Amino acid sequence: MRRTVFNEDHEAFRETIRAFIAAEVSPVYDEWFAAGQVPRDFYYKLAELGIFGIEVPEEFGGAGEESFKFEAIVYEETARAAVSFGGSGVHVLLCLPYLKAYATQEQKKRWLPDFVSGKTMYAIAMTEPGTGSDLAGMKTTAKLSEDGTHYVLNGSKTFITGGVHADRVIVCARTDAPKPDDRRHGISLLVVDTKAEGYSVGRKLDKLGLRTSDTAELSFVDVKVPVEDLLGEENKGFSYLGQNLPQERLGIAVGAYAQAAAAVRFAQQYTQDRTVFGKTVASFQNTKFELAACKAEVDAAEAVVDRAIEAHDAGELTAADAASVKLFCTEVAHRVIDKCLQLHGGYGYMNEYPIARLYADNRVNRIYGGTSEVMKSIIAKSMGL
C-alpha cells in the first residue's frame, strides 16, 4: 500500500540519509560494533548533514521544523541498513524537547548552537541502580549552596545511553524531599557539564544489543552545578519527564516497526539465495507462509505508526495512544524478527548477518521507555479499568 504520511521533501531527505549510510556508516560499521561505540567525530558528520538541527529554531542555527517525520525517517533508514547512529538518538529524541520546552532564552542562546553543530552532545540521566522504572525513588541529590549560586550534586546513575561521549547531561536529582502524599515532589533537572570536578564516567556497559550506542554508569561527588543551569523550575522535574514520554515512545515504536520491515526484507533476500535439497529456501511452502504472515504484521504496524506520527504532529498523541503504539509495534517486531532469524537457520545466529544484530537490538524496545507491562497498565487505566 502507498504511504501518504511523507511528502516529496521527506523522500528527498530519505535518499540523502540512505546515501550517507551507504557511504559513511555501513563500510565501517563492523569496526564500530567491535569497539562498542561510534567515533566521537562521527557526530560532527551528522551535524553537517543537518540532523541535529532539524527541529531547532532558526534563530539558534536550526531548520525550525516542527514535524517529527524527518526524525522518523532517520529511524527507518538506520533500521533498514541494520546500523545505528550511536547515542545521537538520545541527543535529538530525548534531550532536545526538554531544552526547547524548558530552557530560558539565555540558556537556549548558550546551548542550542553547539547542540546543532555537534560540539556539545547531550544525554539524559534518569535511571539509578536499584530504582529502575520507579523514578520517584531516586536518591541522587542536588542541594543549593548557602550563597545560592550553585547546587551540589551527589549520587549515581546507570544505563545512560550516550553517557561516554556526552558533553552535557540532563541529570534528574532531588532538590527537595518527597512529600508524604506525593513521592514525585522534589525532583529537578540540571544540565550538567561533564567536565565539572567530581563528575565521572564509570563502566561502559556491555549490552546484549545496541552495541554501537555507548551506555555508561555515571557518578557525582560534590559536583558544583551553577544555578543558571537549572532547567525549568525547581521540584517540577517529574512532571517535565512525563510530558516528553509520548514522543519518546513514538520514536521507539517507529524504530521497532522499521526493524521488523528490515527483517522481512533480509529474510526474503536470504531465502531466495539460499539453496537446500536442490531448491531455494523461499520455494518451500512454510517459508512462503511465514514471510507472508510477517509482511501482514509489518503492514499493520506501518499503519499504526503512520497514524501516530500524524497525531503527534497535530499535537493529539495522548499518553495512552503512545503506549498503545509502542506496545503493538514492539510486540510485532519481536515476533517478526524472531521468525525471520529462524528462516536464516544457523547463519541467522551469526553477528556478520544483519538479522542477528536486529534480533539483539530489538529486544530492549519492550523494556526501555516503559516496559510492555507498564504500557498495558497505562492503556488499561485510559479504559477506566
ABEGO torsion letter per residue (X at the ends): XBBAABBAAAAAAAAAAAAAAAAAAAAAAAAAAAAGBBBAAAAAAAAAAGAAAAABBAAAGBAGBABAAAAAAAAAAAAAAGBBAEAAAAAAAAAAAAAAAABBAAAAAAAAAAAAAGABBBBBBABBBGAEABAAABABBBBBBAAGABBBBBEBBBGBBGAAABABBBBBBBABBBBAABAABGBBBBBBBAABBGBBBBBBBBBABGAABBBBBBBBBGBBBBAAABBEBBGAAAAAAAAAAAAAAAAAAAAAAAAAAAAAAAAAAAAAABBBGGBBAAABAAAAAAAAAAAAAAAAAAAAAAAAAAAAAAGABBAAAAAAAAAAAAAAAAAAAAAAAAAAEAAAABAABAAAAAAAAAAAAAABGEBAAAAAAAAAAAAGX
